[in-house]
Amino acid sequence: MNFEYLSKAEEKIGSIPTLVNLVSYRTRQLIRGERPMVKRDFPEQDYHDVVLKEIVEGKLTVEMGVQPIDMSSSFDMLDDGPDIVL
């Protein structure tokens, strides 16, 4: 494994678990026949190194985000029934 690519990819992604998942997912794609987005350094270069190189060169990124929950839709159900007054 190319440790230079690894350290640079870790800096770009920022989270080791996310990096592991990204490399794993992309490596499976390459094994299934997807084309690499970068040129190999040498013909026998390992798929993991190809993926790390894709990350380092900015060809492969990850977006993390949480979509906000629309709270207004969950309260709409309460408006359909009769009001209870105590």
N, C-alpha and C positions, 0 to 999 in steps of 0.2 A: 504494500500500500504506500502511496506517495504521501508522506507526512507533511510536506509543504502544502499540497492541495488540501489535505485534511484540516490543517490549522487555519488556512485562509477561508475555507468553506465554513468552518465553525464560527469565525468572526462574522461572516456575512449572514448566516442564519441566526446565530445568537442563542440557540437552544439545542443542546445535544440530543435530547429525545426527538425533537422535530427533525434534526439533521439525519438521525438514524432512520426514521420513517421515510423521509424524502429519498434518501439514497436507496433504501430497500425497494420502495415503490418503483422508482425509475430504473433500477437494475433489472427488476422483473420485466419491465417494458422492453428493455434492450435484449434480454434473453429471448423474449417472444418474437423478436425480429424488427422492432422499431429502430429507426436510424438515429445514430448519435447526432447531437447538434454541434459538436466540435470535432475537429480532426484529431485522431489518435496521435500520441507522441511517438509510438512505435506499434507495429502490427499486432503484437501479442499483449497489448495493454489490457489490464483487467477492467471489467465493466465498472467496478466500484470507482476506480480511478477516473474513468471516462465521465461518470456522473459527478464526481468531485470537481473535475475540470469544467464541466458545464456550469456548476454553481459558481466557481471562482470567476469565470468569464461573464457571468451575468445572464447566461442563456436559460438557466433554470432557477426559479425563485419560488417562494412559498408565501401565501397570504393567509394570515390568521385573523379571524374576525368573528365577532358575535353579532348576530342580527338582533336589534332590539325587539322586544315583545310588544305587540300592539295591545295595550291594556284596554283600550276602548272597546275592542271586540269582545273581550271576556265579560265586560259589564253589561253589554247589550242583552244578554240572556236574562239578567235580573229585572230588566225593565218590562219584560213581557207579561209577568204575572201580576196578581193584585197586590196592592200595598198592604202591609200588615202594620197596624198601629196598636201599641200596647199602652 
